[in-house]
Amino acid sequence: MPITSKNISSKQKKSYDTNVEDIVEYKSRMKKVRNKKENFGSQNIDMNQYIISPQGFEGVMLSLYFLFIPYVTGLLFLFVFIAHVTFEKFFLLDFSSIFIVWMIGYEVLAVLILTLIFFSYFKYLLNSASKN
């Protein structure tokens, strides 16, 4: 015999309605808890902590950092890993293509920054697991 509204008693119907209300209330509470929960990507980052510059010149300093830091990193990488820390070999390298040296430094910095982000994420996971 199929279940219809005629076959369900008023007591069963009331119990069913209460269960549905409990489920809706539980879902709304869990949604609030999930919305309050902070995740790794929602953290605020203040760039003024990382950029050393006079007030109002952040854009200029950021541009200079973008140009010079990868170039210096590329020079250091070539000096340490290619020339094996000997000035004679280092001065034999052709520095006429400044852009190539800059790109080498840019790639080295990109790998370092991605590695730091990776470790920062795991540190965040460990801290959030210890809080719970």
Protein Blocks (a to p, Z undefined) as FASTA:
>chain_A
ZZdfklpcfklmmmmmmmmmmmmmmmmmmmmmmmmpccfklpccdfklmmgcdehilmmm
mmmmmmmmmmmmmmmmmmmmmnoopaklmmmpcckbmmlmmmmmmmmmmmmmmmmmmmmm
mmmmmmmmmmZZ
